[in-house]
Amino acid sequence: MHNLLEEGAELSAVVFGLFAAISLLSRWHDHWAAGFHRRRGGILLLVAAFVVLLQVSEEVLGQESTAADRSILLAIHTAVPAGLTPLFNFATQTGSARWLVPMVAVAVALLLWRRHRFEALQLATTTAVAGLVVYVAKTAVGRARPELWSTQWFWGSSFPSGHTLSTAAVATAACLAVARVRPGIRTPAVVLAIVWVALVGLSRLVLGVHWPTDVVAAACAGLLVAAGVNGALTVTGHRTGRLALDSFSPVAPEGPP
């Protein structure tokens, strides 16, 4: 317990240190400072996700998390009643490609129909990049899945949780789209996204097919993938101005229409 608190304090210090450094750097330019002030909550969340992802990945690669992973997974298996397994099976399915790809395809089609082309491109690109990240990470790390009890077989190695990463990426991209298209329902959308990602991540543990660190790292990585895609597309839109794809950039073009 003491080690856990000490590690948490160290991570918090790193997060707030980086956040403070970014705050100071933003003061070099008035535009940067204004942007930092508007998005400071989101920036703090991204910094925290980045630091946690690095820490967890280091522990996994160094095989330092095995004992804690095993204890947590067994505790979850003991605590969750068997009668809830169908619920978590369903939650897991919502994070699979068989569900995510059709859902994203429908959402992209609706966004294009409503002429929200930037949001459609953002959601589609985020989904594709998340899938690529999952494939590369699983192939590179090759961590063995838990074998603490009989479980269903899933493709790929254990780290990271592909279901959790993809769900977190899609949910974050959807929240960013909602914030621009329907800002009035932004808060309910965020709450729904958090619940969805949490259920998918927890389902992977209840079903015994991932270690806890797989899920934590995946949730952080999914958030960062969605934020990275959003940032890249926004910068591209700023640089190219008004493209052939009308409203590609979420920022209004300069000059008269």
C-alpha positions as CSV (number, residue, x, y, z in Angstrom):
1,M,0.0,0.0,0.0
2,H,2.8,2.3,0.9
3,N,4.5,1.7,-2.5
4,L,1.3,2.3,-4.3
5,L,0.8,5.7,-2.6
6,E,4.4,6.6,-3.2
7,E,4.2,5.8,-6.9
8,G,0.9,7.7,-7.2
9,A,2.5,10.8,-5.6
10,E,5.5,10.5,-8.0
11,L,3.2,10.3,-11.0
12,S,1.1,13.2,-9.8
13,A,4.3,15.3,-9.4
14,V,5.4,14.5,-12.9
15,V,2.0,15.3,-14.4
16,F,1.6,18.6,-12.7
17,G,5.3,19.5,-13.4
18,L,4.7,18.9,-17.2
19,F,1.5,20.8,-17.0
20,A,3.2,23.8,-15.4
21,A,6.0,23.7,-18.0
22,I,3.4,23.7,-20.8
23,S,1.6,26.6,-19.1
24,L,4.9,28.6,-19.0
25,L,5.7,27.9,-22.6
26,S,2.3,29.0,-23.7
27,R,3.0,32.5,-22.3
28,W,5.5,33.1,-25.1
29,H,2.7,33.9,-27.5
30,D,-0.7,35.6,-26.8
31,H,-2.6,33.1,-29.1
32,W,-1.0,30.1,-27.4
33,A,-1.8,31.5,-23.9
34,A,-5.5,32.0,-24.9
35,G,-5.7,28.5,-26.3
36,F,-4.1,27.0,-23.2
37,H,-6.5,28.9,-20.9
38,R,-9.5,27.6,-22.9
39,R,-8.3,24.0,-23.0
40,R,-6.4,23.7,-19.7
41,G,-8.6,20.9,-18.4
42,G,-8.2,18.8,-21.6
43,I,-4.5,19.5,-21.7
44,L,-4.1,18.3,-18.1
45,L,-6.0,15.1,-19.0
46,L,-3.8,14.5,-22.0
47,V,-0.6,15.0,-20.0
48,A,-1.9,12.6,-17.3
49,A,-2.8,10.0,-19.9
50,F,0.6,10.3,-21.5
51,V,2.5,10.0,-18.2
52,V,0.4,7.0,-17.1
53,L,0.8,5.3,-20.5
54,L,4.6,5.6,-20.3
55,Q,4.7,4.4,-16.7
56,V,2.5,1.4,-17.3
57,S,4.3,0.5,-20.5
58,E,7.6,0.6,-18.7
59,E,6.3,-1.7,-16.0
60,V,4.8,-4.1,-18.4
61,L,7.9,-4.3,-20.6
62,G,10.1,-4.8,-17.5
63,Q,7.7,-7.4,-16.1
64,E,7.3,-5.4,-12.9
65,S,3.5,-5.4,-12.8
66,T,2.9,-9.2,-13.0
67,A,2.2,-9.8,-9.3
68,A,-0.2,-6.7,-8.9
69,D,-2.0,-7.6,-12.2
70,R,-2.5,-11.2,-11.0
71,S,-3.8,-10.1,-7.5
72,I,-6.2,-7.5,-9.0
73,L,-7.6,-9.9,-11.7
74,L,-8.2,-12.6,-9.1
75,A,-10.0,-10.2,-6.8
76,I,-12.3,-9.0,-9.6
77,H,-13.0,-12.6,-10.6
78,T,-14.0,-13.4,-7.0
79,A,-16.0,-10.2,-6.5
80,V,-18.1,-10.2,-9.7
81,P,-21.1,-12.6,-9.6
82,A,-21.3,-15.2,-12.3
83,G,-24.8,-14.0,-13.2
84,L,-23.3,-10.7,-14.5
85,T,-21.2,-12.5,-17.1
86,P,-23.7,-12.1,-19.9
87,L,-23.8,-8.3,-19.3
88,F,-20.0,-8.1,-19.6
89,N,-20.0,-10.3,-22.6
90,F,-22.3,-7.8,-24.3
91,A,-20.1,-4.9,-23.1
92,T,-17.1,-6.6,-24.7
93,Q,-19.0,-7.1,-28.0
94,T,-19.7,-3.3,-28.2
95,G,-15.9,-2.7,-28.2
96,S,-15.2,-5.3,-31.0
97,A,-14.6,-4.5,-34.6
98,R,-17.9,-6.2,-35.5
99,W,-19.7,-3.5,-33.6
100,L,-17.4,-0.5,-33.8
101,V,-16.9,-0.5,-37.6
102,P,-20.7,-0.5,-38.5
103,M,-21.4,2.1,-35.8
104,V,-18.7,4.4,-37.0
105,A,-19.8,3.8,-40.7
106,V,-23.3,4.9,-39.8
107,A,-22.1,7.9,-37.8
108,V,-19.8,9.0,-40.6
109,A,-22.6,8.7,-43.2
110,L,-24.9,10.8,-41.0
111,L,-22.2,13.4,-40.4
112,L,-21.6,13.7,-44.2
113,W,-25.3,13.9,-44.8
114,R,-25.5,16.8,-42.4
115,R,-22.4,18.4,-44.1
116,H,-20.1,18.0,-41.0
117,R,-17.2,16.8,-43.1
118,F,-14.5,17.6,-40.7
119,E,-16.1,15.5,-37.9
120,A,-16.8,12.6,-40.4
121,L,-13.2,12.6,-41.4
122,Q,-12.0,12.8,-37.8
123,L,-14.1,9.9,-36.7
124,A,-13.2,7.7,-39.6
125,T,-9.5,8.5,-39.3
126,T,-9.4,8.0,-35.6
127,T,-11.0,4.5,-35.9
128,A,-8.4,3.5,-38.6
129,V,-5.4,4.8,-36.7
130,A,-6.6,3.1,-33.5
131,G,-6.8,-0.2,-35.3
132,L,-3.3,0.3,-36.6
133,V,-1.9,1.2,-33.2
134,V,-3.5,-1.9,-31.7
135,Y,-2.0,-4.2,-34.4
136,V,1.5,-2.7,-34.1
137,A,1.5,-2.7,-30.3
138,K,0.3,-6.2,-29.9
139,T,2.8,-7.5,-32.5
140,A,5.7,-5.6,-30.9
141,V,5.0,-6.5,-27.3
142,G,3.7,-10.0,-27.5
143,R,2.6,-10.3,-23.9
144,A,0.9,-13.5,-22.9
145,R,-2.8,-13.3,-22.0
146,P,-3.9,-14.4,-18.5
147,E,-4.6,-18.0,-17.9
148,L,-6.0,-17.9,-14.4
149,W,-9.3,-19.6,-15.4
150,S,-11.0,-20.9,-18.6
151,T,-11.7,-18.0,-21.0
152,Q,-12.7,-17.4,-24.6
153,W,-10.0,-17.1,-27.2
154,F,-9.2,-13.7,-28.7
155,W,-6.8,-12.8,-31.4
156,G,-3.4,-11.2,-30.6
157,S,-1.3,-10.8,-27.5
158,S,-2.5,-9.2,-24.3
159,F,-0.9,-5.7,-24.3
160,P,-2.7,-3.5,-24.9
161,S,-6.4,-4.3,-24.8
162,G,-7.6,-3.7,-28.4
163,H,-11.3,-3.5,-27.4
164,T,-10.5,-0.8,-24.8
165,L,-8.2,1.2,-26.9
166,S,-10.5,1.3,-29.9
167,T,-13.5,2.1,-27.7
168,A,-11.7,4.9,-26.0
169,A,-10.5,6.4,-29.3
170,V,-13.9,6.3,-30.9
171,A,-15.7,7.6,-27.8
172,T,-13.2,10.5,-27.5
173,A,-13.6,11.3,-31.2
174,A,-17.4,11.2,-30.9
175,C,-17.2,13.6,-27.9
176,L,-15.1,16.0,-29.8
177,A,-17.5,15.9,-32.7
178,V,-20.5,16.4,-30.4
179,A,-18.8,19.4,-28.7
180,R,-18.6,21.1,-32.1
181,V,-21.8,20.0,-33.7
182,R,-24.2,19.9,-30.7
183,P,-22.4,21.7,-27.8
184,G,-25.6,21.7,-25.7
185,I,-25.4,17.9,-25.1
186,R,-21.6,17.8,-24.6
187,T,-21.8,16.9,-20.9
188,P,-24.2,13.9,-21.4
189,A,-22.1,12.7,-24.3
190,V,-18.9,12.8,-22.1
191,V,-20.7,10.9,-19.3
192,L,-22.0,8.3,-21.7
193,A,-18.5,7.9,-23.3
194,I,-16.9,7.4,-19.9
195,V,-19.4,4.8,-18.9
196,W,-19.0,2.9,-22.2
197,V,-15.2,2.8,-22.0
198,A,-15.3,1.8,-18.4
199,L,-17.7,-1.1,-19.0
200,V,-15.7,-2.3,-22.0
201,G,-12.4,-2.1,-20.1
202,L,-13.9,-3.8,-17.0
203,S,-15.5,-6.5,-19.1
204,R,-12.0,-7.5,-20.4
205,L,-11.0,-8.1,-16.8
206,V,-14.2,-9.9,-15.7
207,L,-13.8,-12.2,-18.6
208,G,-10.2,-12.8,-17.7
209,V,-8.7,-12.1,-21.1
210,H,-6.6,-9.1,-20.2
211,W,-4.4,-7.9,-17.3
212,P,-5.4,-4.7,-15.6
213,T,-2.3,-2.8,-17.0
214,D,-3.4,-3.8,-20.5
215,V,-6.7,-2.0,-20.0
216,V,-5.2,1.1,-18.3
217,A,-2.6,1.6,-21.0
218,A,-5.2,1.0,-23.7
219,A,-7.6,3.6,-22.3
220,C,-4.8,6.2,-22.1
221,A,-3.6,5.3,-25.6
222,G,-7.1,5.6,-27.1
223,L,-7.6,9.0,-25.7
224,L,-4.2,10.2,-27.0
225,V,-4.9,8.7,-30.5
226,A,-8.2,10.6,-30.8
227,A,-6.6,13.8,-29.5
228,G,-3.7,13.4,-31.9
229,V,-5.9,12.8,-34.9
230,N,-8.0,15.8,-34.0
231,G,-5.0,18.0,-33.6
232,A,-3.4,16.9,-36.9
233,L,-6.6,17.4,-38.9
234,T,-7.2,20.8,-37.3
235,V,-3.6,22.0,-38.1
236,T,-4.0,20.7,-41.6
237,G,-7.2,22.7,-41.9
238,H,-5.5,25.8,-40.7
239,R,-2.7,25.5,-43.2
240,T,-4.8,24.7,-46.2
241,G,-7.6,27.2,-45.6
242,R,-10.9,26.5,-47.4
243,L,-10.4,23.2,-49.2
244,A,-12.5,21.5,-51.8
245,L,-14.0,19.6,-49.0
246,D,-16.2,22.4,-47.7
247,S,-16.0,22.8,-43.9
248,F,-13.0,20.5,-43.6
249,S,-11.6,22.7,-41.0
250,P,-13.6,23.5,-37.9
251,V,-12.2,27.0,-37.9
252,A,-13.9,29.5,-40.2
253,P,-11.8,30.6,-43.2
254,E,-10.3,34.0,-43.2
255,G,-11.5,36.8,-45.4
256,P,-14.9,37.3,-47.1
257,P,-16.9,34.3,-48.2
